[in-house]
Amino acid sequence: MKTTDLAFDLVVAGGGLAGCAAAIAAARRGLSVLLAEREAALGGAPVSNLVMPFMPWCTTVPKEGGAPGETEELALSRGLFAELRDRLRAIGGMEPGPEHWRPFSETHLRVALDRMCAEAGVRVLFHAALADVEKSGARLASATFACKAARIRAEAPLFVDATGDADLVAMADVPFRVGREPDGLCQPMTLCFRVSGAKADPDWARLGADWKAINERWRELQAAGRIRNPRENLLLFRPMEPGTIHFNSTRVVRLDPTDPWARSRAEAEAREQALEIVEFLRREFPGRFGGIRISACAPAAGVRESRMLEGRHVLTADDLVACTRFPDAIAAGNYDIDIHSPDGSGTSHRYFAPGEWYTIPYRALLPREGGDNLLVAGRCISATHEAQASIRVMPIVTTLGQAAGTAAALARRAGVLPPDLDPNELRAALRRDGAFVG
């Protein structure tokens, strides 16, 4: 297979929300950008894994200049994430009304991201699997992507790893860690799917009232050894398609998402669990669910956690709980520390009170060694198992991508490497672009 050599200012590996935001932010500031994605579309988790909806990205604060007790919403994920939501609504891909928990269309999301990248001048390469990395000392020199008819070898002075699994980091021999301390187990993988055919189309108010009994029966059968899925309950959402129910309820544990053989077993197990859920509902609650069928299934199981960079700062749960305001903060969040048990049943939560939020430092995007011209964005930034359980959601990873792309553009313009970039300059640039940095 022939190899085609290309050169760019920036190569972004991974076309999920973090990668798209990084590529768009950098291209809008004048960089030539290659965005390489292994699948057929941009979007990542919501497109390839049917993950939805967007988790909450706001908190409630006292209204500035308001009466005592009067409050308003403070958006913590803004910038390109806010623009993407506006784009979705404009093309009919997101329901109007109060934004939190609004369902959206993954098909429309693909189109919105295609348009945003095209307008910014990003060169997008689909069906491109990262295959090799070349280094020169502590810097990456090129990334090679395996495509259908050729291998694309892309040289650049700067790179962003937005693969989710930190594939670029691993191939470049940049330090990383996997899973929780001390056993290395990761949060479960989950295959999302949708069913249609429930009675009452379904009546969501009635369905919510019935769900307690449904989950009680689920746990009874689970305790009796008649359910293979270790998840303690069935979690559902309302998608945009009328008459359908979205399930985020399969749970594959104790398999390493970075091991190709384990990942293959996980996909097969997740599909078995999806059928098990449907059969359970048909059998145990035939009046409501006797006629349901799977109407959509994600192409692949979603991964919550895998490799994570070892960066110049490792974000910890203590950082989050203390609502730390880092001097080099480039993003903010307050999604709860949401840990699905890596080895069985149970989901733990540590929620943030209204008006509380934490920040994420620029240093968590920078390798501590071995990658001086590499930035990392998305769920694979430098964080502990507990901290990653909060920063991994779609609104936050989009803001991390925007920060990484903006940093790359500013560093390129200044003729410095990302670690030498003045974080105050980066923070000011993000603010000018509508981002919230805490």
C-alpha positions in Angstrom: 0.0 0.0 0.0 1.4 3.4 -1.0 2.0 6.2 1.5 1.0 9.7 0.8 2.9 12.4 2.6 1.1 15.6 3.6 2.0 18.6 5.9 -0.1 20.7 8.1 0.2 23.2 11.0 -1.8 20.9 13.2 -2.9 17.2 13.1 -5.9 16.3 15.3 -6.4 12.6 15.8 -10.1 11.8 16.6 -13.2 13.5 15.3 -15.4 13.4 18.3 -16.7 16.5 20.0 -13.3 17.3 21.5 -11.4 16.7 18.3 -13.9 18.8 16.2 -13.7 21.7 18.7 -9.9 21.6 18.6 -9.8 21.5 14.8 -12.4 24.3 14.4 -10.8 26.5 17.0 -7.3 26.2 15.5 -8.5 26.6 11.8 -10.5 29.7 12.7 -7.2 31.2 13.9 -5.5 30.5 10.6 -3.8 27.1 11.1 -4.0 24.4 8.4 -5.6 21.5 10.2 -6.0 17.8 9.4 -8.8 16.1 11.4 -8.6 12.4 11.1 -11.5 10.2 12.2 -11.6 6.4 12.1 -15.4 6.2 11.6 -17.6 7.6 8.7 -18.8 10.7 10.5 -17.8 13.3 13.0 -19.3 13.4 16.5 -17.8 10.5 18.4 -19.8 9.2 21.3 -23.3 10.6 20.3 -22.8 9.3 16.7 -20.8 6.1 17.1 -22.3 5.1 20.4 -25.7 6.8 20.5 -24.8 8.6 23.7 -27.5 11.2 24.6 -28.6 13.6 25.9 -26.0 16.3 26.8 -25.5 16.2 30.5 -26.2 19.4 32.4 -23.7 22.2 31.8 -25.1 25.0 34.0 -25.4 25.9 37.6 -27.7 28.3 39.5 -26.2 31.5 41.0 -27.6 34.7 42.6 -28.9 37.0 39.9 -26.6 39.9 39.4 -28.4 43.1 40.5 -31.5 41.0 41.3 -33.7 40.9 44.4 -32.6 38.8 47.4 -33.1 35.1 46.6 -33.5 35.8 42.9 -31.3 33.4 40.8 -30.2 32.8 37.2 -28.4 30.1 35.3 -24.7 30.4 34.7 -23.5 28.3 31.7 -20.2 26.6 32.4 -19.8 25.0 28.9 -20.0 27.8 26.3 -18.0 28.8 23.3 -18.2 26.2 20.5 -20.5 24.0 22.6 -23.1 26.7 22.7 -22.6 27.4 19.0 -23.1 23.7 18.2 -26.4 23.6 20.1 -27.6 26.7 18.2 -26.6 25.0 14.9 -28.5 21.9 15.9 -31.7 23.8 16.7 -31.4 25.8 13.5 -31.5 22.7 11.3 -34.2 20.9 13.4 -31.8 18.6 15.2 -32.6 19.6 18.8 -35.9 20.3 20.5 -36.8 23.8 21.5 -37.5 24.7 25.1 -35.5 24.4 28.3 -32.1 23.1 27.2 -31.2 20.6 29.9 -31.9 17.0 29.0 -33.2 18.1 25.6 -32.9 15.2 23.1 -31.1 15.8 19.9 -30.6 14.0 16.6 -27.3 12.4 16.0 -27.9 12.6 12.2 -28.3 16.3 12.4 -25.3 16.5 14.7 -23.1 15.0 12.0 -24.3 17.5 9.5 -23.7 20.5 11.9 -20.2 19.4 12.6 -19.5 18.7 8.9 -20.6 22.3 8.1 -18.6 23.9 11.0 -15.4 22.1 9.9 -15.9 23.0 6.3 -16.6 26.6 7.0 -13.4 26.8 9.2 -11.3 25.2 6.4 -10.5 22.0 8.4 -9.4 19.1 6.1 -11.4 16.1 7.3 -10.3 12.5 6.6 -12.8 9.8 7.4 -12.1 6.0 7.6 -8.7 6.9 8.9 -7.3 4.7 11.7 -4.2 5.9 13.5 -1.5 3.4 12.6 1.9 4.8 13.4 3.7 7.8 15.0 7.2 9.1 14.4 9.1 11.1 16.9 12.2 13.3 17.0 13.4 13.4 20.5 10.6 14.6 22.8 8.5 15.8 19.8 6.1 14.1 17.5 7.1 14.4 13.9 4.3 12.7 12.0 1.2 10.6 12.4 0.3 7.9 9.9 -3.3 6.9 9.2 -4.4 3.7 7.5 -7.0 4.3 4.9 -8.6 2.2 2.2 -6.2 2.9 -0.7 -3.3 4.5 1.0 -1.5 5.3 4.2 -1.7 9.0 4.9 1.5 10.3 6.7 0.9 13.7 8.1 3.7 15.8 9.3 3.1 18.8 11.6 4.8 20.9 14.3 1.8 20.4 16.6 -0.6 17.5 17.4 -3.8 17.0 19.4 -4.8 13.6 20.8 -8.6 13.6 20.9 -9.0 9.9 20.3 -10.7 9.3 23.7 -8.5 6.3 24.3 -5.3 8.3 24.2 -4.1 6.3 21.2 -1.7 9.0 19.9 -0.3 9.3 23.4 0.3 5.5 23.7 1.8 5.2 20.2 4.2 8.1 20.9 5.4 6.4 24.2 4.1 9.4 26.2 3.3 8.3 29.8 -0.3 7.3 30.6 -2.3 5.2 33.0 -5.4 3.1 32.7 -8.4 2.9 35.0 -8.6 3.2 38.7 -5.9 2.8 41.3 -4.8 0.2 42.3 -6.3 -2.5 40.0 -6.5 -0.7 36.7 -10.2 -1.5 36.2 -12.1 1.0 34.1 -15.7 2.1 34.3 -18.0 -0.2 32.3 -18.6 -0.2 28.6 -22.2 0.3 27.5 -24.1 -0.3 24.3 -27.0 2.1 23.9 -30.1 1.1 21.9 -33.7 2.2 21.3 -37.0 0.3 21.2 -40.3 1.1 19.7 -43.7 -0.4 20.1 -44.4 0.4 23.7 -48.1 0.9 24.6 -49.2 4.5 25.0 -46.6 5.7 22.5 -45.2 5.8 25.3 -46.9 7.9 28.0 -43.8 9.3 29.6 -45.5 10.5 32.8 -47.1 7.0 33.3 -43.9 5.3 32.3 -41.9 7.2 34.9 -44.4 6.2 37.6 -44.2 2.5 36.6 -40.4 2.4 36.4 -39.9 1.8 40.2 -41.8 -1.5 39.9 -39.9 -2.4 36.8 -36.6 -1.9 38.4 -37.7 -3.8 41.6 -38.6 -6.8 39.4 -35.3 -6.5 37.6 -33.3 -6.6 40.9 -35.4 -9.6 42.1 -34.5 -11.6 39.0 -30.9 -10.4 39.2 -30.6 -11.7 42.8 -32.1 -15.0 41.6 -29.3 -15.3 39.0 -31.7 -14.9 36.1 -30.2 -11.7 34.8 -26.6 -11.6 33.4 -26.3 -7.8 33.3 -24.7 -6.6 36.5 -26.3 -3.1 36.3 -28.6 -2.5 39.3 -31.3 -0.7 37.3 -32.5 0.2 33.8 -31.8 3.7 32.7 -33.8 5.3 30.0 -34.1 8.6 28.1 -36.6 10.1 25.7 -35.1 10.5 22.2 -36.4 12.8 19.5 -38.1 10.0 17.5 -41.8 9.8 18.6 -42.8 6.5 20.2 -39.2 5.3 21.0 -37.3 4.8 24.3 -33.6 5.1 24.6 -31.8 2.7 26.9 -28.4 3.3 28.4 -28.5 0.2 30.5 -26.1 -2.5 29.4 -23.0 -2.9 31.6 -19.8 -4.8 30.6 -17.3 -4.9 33.4 -13.8 -6.2 34.0 -12.7 -5.9 30.4 -9.9 -3.5 29.3 -11.2 -1.2 26.5 -7.6 -0.9 25.2 -7.2 -4.6 24.7 -8.5 -5.5 21.2 -9.5 -9.1 22.3 -11.3 -7.8 25.4 -13.0 -5.1 23.5 -14.2 -7.7 21.0 -15.7 -9.8 23.8 -17.3 -6.7 25.3 -19.2 -5.9 22.0 -20.7 -9.4 21.9 -21.6 -9.3 25.6 -23.2 -5.9 25.3 -25.4 -7.1 22.4 -26.5 -10.1 24.5 -27.5 -7.8 27.4 -29.5 -5.5 25.0 -31.6 -8.5 23.9 -31.9 -9.6 27.6 -33.4 -6.2 28.5 -35.9 -6.4 25.7 -36.9 -9.9 26.6 -37.2 -9.0 30.2 -39.6 -6.2 29.5 -41.7 -8.2 27.0 -42.0 -11.2 29.5 -42.5 -9.4 32.8 -44.6 -6.4 31.6 -46.4 -7.6 28.5 -49.2 -5.0 28.9 -46.9 -2.2 28.2 -43.9 -3.8 26.5 -45.2 -7.0 24.9 -44.8 -5.5 21.4 -41.5 -3.7 21.7 -38.6 -4.3 19.3 -35.2 -2.8 18.9 -35.4 0.0 16.4 -31.9 1.3 16.6 -28.6 0.1 18.1 -25.3 1.9 18.4 -22.6 0.6 16.0 -20.3 0.1 19.0 -20.4 0.0 22.8 -19.4 3.3 24.4 -16.3 3.6 26.5 -16.4 5.8 29.6 -12.8 5.3 30.7 -9.6 3.9 29.3 -6.1 5.4 29.0 -5.5 8.8 30.6 -2.5 11.0 30.0 0.0 11.5 32.8 0.2 15.3 32.6 1.9 18.2 34.2 -1.1 18.3 36.6 -3.2 15.3 37.5 -6.7 16.4 38.2 -8.1 14.8 41.3 -11.4 14.4 43.0 -10.1 16.7 45.8 -9.5 19.4 43.1 -13.1 19.0 42.0 -14.7 18.8 45.4 -12.8 21.9 46.6 -14.1 23.8 43.5 -10.5 24.7 42.8 -9.9 27.9 40.7 -6.6 27.1 39.0 -4.6 30.1 37.8 -4.3 28.4 34.4 -7.9 27.3 34.2 -9.2 26.8 30.6 -12.5 25.1 31.3 -15.1 24.6 34.0 -17.7 22.0 35.0 -19.9 20.7 37.8 -21.3 17.4 36.5 -21.4 15.0 39.4 -18.6 12.5 40.0 -20.5 9.7 38.4 -18.8 6.3 38.8 -20.4 3.2 37.4 -18.9 0.3 39.3 -15.9 -1.1 37.3 -16.5 -4.6 38.7 -20.2 -5.2 39.2 -23.4 -3.4 40.4 -23.7 0.0 41.8 -23.3 3.6 40.7 -21.9 6.2 43.0 -22.5 10.0 42.7 -21.0 13.0 44.4 -23.2 16.0 43.4 -22.2 19.7 43.4 -24.5 22.2 45.0 -26.1 25.1 43.1 -23.4 27.7 42.6 -20.5 25.3 42.8 -18.2 24.5 40.0 -14.6 23.4 39.5 -12.0 24.4 36.9 -9.6 22.4 34.7 -6.0 23.6 34.4 -4.2 23.9 31.1 -1.4 21.7 32.5 -3.8 18.7 32.5 -3.7 18.9 28.7 0.1 18.7 28.6 2.2 15.6 28.9 4.7 15.7 31.8 7.3 14.3 29.4 7.8 12.8 25.9 5.4 15.0 24.0 6.5 18.7 23.9 4.4 19.5 20.9 1.4 17.4 21.9 -1.9 18.5 23.5 -4.5 16.1 24.8 -8.3 16.9 24.8 -11.4 15.0 25.8 -11.9 12.3 28.4 -8.3 11.1 28.2 -6.7 14.3 29.7 -4.6 13.9 32.9 -7.0 13.0 35.6 -7.6 10.3 38.3 -10.3 7.7 37.9 -12.6 9.7 40.2 -12.0 13.1 38.5 -12.3 11.6 35.1 -15.8 10.4 36.0 -17.0 14.0 36.1 -15.0 15.7 33.2 -15.8 12.9 30.7 -19.2 14.2 29.6 -19.9 15.8 26.2 -20.3 19.5 27.2 -17.0 19.5 29.1 -14.9 17.6 26.5 -16.1 20.0 23.9 -14.7 22.9 25.9 -11.4 21.0 26.4 -11.1 20.6 22.7 -11.7 24.3 22.1 -8.9 25.0 24.6 -6.5 22.6 23.0 -7.1 24.0 19.5 -6.8 27.6 20.7 -3.6 26.8 22.5 -2.1 25.2 19.4 -2.9 28.3 17.3 -1.5 30.7 19.8 1.6 28.6 20.3 2.1 28.4 16.6 1.7 32.1 16.1 4.1 32.9 19.0 6.7 30.3 17.8 6.7 28.5 21.1 5.8 25.0 22.2 2.5 24.5 24.1 4.1 24.2 27.5 5.8 27.6 27.0 2.5 29.3 26.1 1.4 32.0 28.5 -1.8 30.6 30.1 -3.1 34.1 30.7 -3.0 34.7 26.9 -4.9 31.5 26.3 -7.5 32.3 28.9 -8.0 35.7 27.4 -8.4 34.3 23.9 -10.9 31.7 25.1 -13.0 34.4 26.8 -13.0 36.5 23.6 -14.3 33.5 21.8 -17.2 33.1 24.3 -15.8 30.3 26.4 -16.1 30.2 30.2 -12.8 29.5 32.0 -13.9 29.9 35.6 
